[in-house]
Amino acid sequence: MRLPIIKHFVQFIDENDEDFLLETIATLEDLTLCDALKDQEIDVIGELLSNLYGALEVANDIKEGTSKRDALNGFMQRVIKSIDR
């Protein structure tokens, strides 16, 4: 996951609607079922999906009243903790 990409998606949600991200997620998840994809391509799609899901989680925290900065920092801390396990 990359914080700059998550920030960009969160900004996109602010300016538009999270439904765009949900539709993008559905499209990318469906694309992973394509037999013609190479492992590297699936990895790239997986990274994009991780960033999209992260942005949705951060946007949800912001909707619940958390500041943007705290929501981003909190999310990345949860990611780091899950990696350390």
N, C-alpha and C positions, 0 to 999 in steps of 0.2 A: 504494500500500500504506500502511496505517496501522498503526503500532506498537501502539496501544491495542487495536485489533481483533485483531491477531495474538496479543497477550498474553492476551486473553480466550479465544481459541480454544485456546491452549496450556494454559490453566487447565482448560478443558473437557476436553481430552484427558487431563490429569492425573486429573481426577475421574471420568471415564467411560472411553472407549476411542476410539482413533483411527479405528476402523471407522465410527463415526458421521460423522466428517468425510469419509471416503472415499465413503460412500454419498451424502452431501450433494453432494459434487463431481460424482459420476456423475449425480445428478438435475439439477443446474444445467447441466452440459454438455449433457445431453439436451434440456433446456428451450431452449437457444440454437438448436436446430434448428427451433423453432416459427416458422412464417412470420408469425404475427400480432404478433410482438414488434416494437416500435419500436427505433430505434437507441439512444435514451437508456436503454431497458430492458436492452438487450444490454450497454451500457456498465456499468450497475450490476451485472449478473450477472458480468461480467468482473472488476470490482473485487472482488466477493465471492470469486470463484475465486482471484484473486491472493492475497488474505489467507488463504484456506484452505490453499492450497499452501505459502505462507510459514510458516504455523503448523505444518504437517506437517514441513517442513524443520527448523524450530527444535526441535520435539519430538524429532526424530531425533537432532539434535546433543546434546540433553540426555540421551537414552538412552545415547549413546556416552560420556558422562561430562563433557561441558561444562556449566558452571554455567548456570543459566537466564539470568542477566544477560549473561554472555559470549556465549551462543548468540544471544540477541536482538540484541545489539550487532554481533556478527559478521555476522549475516544482513543487518541494515540497511546495514552497510558494503559488503557484496557488492552490494546493490541500488543503492546510490549510485554505486559504481564502474561498474556496468553502464550506468547512465544517463549517466555522464560520457563514455563512449566515443563 
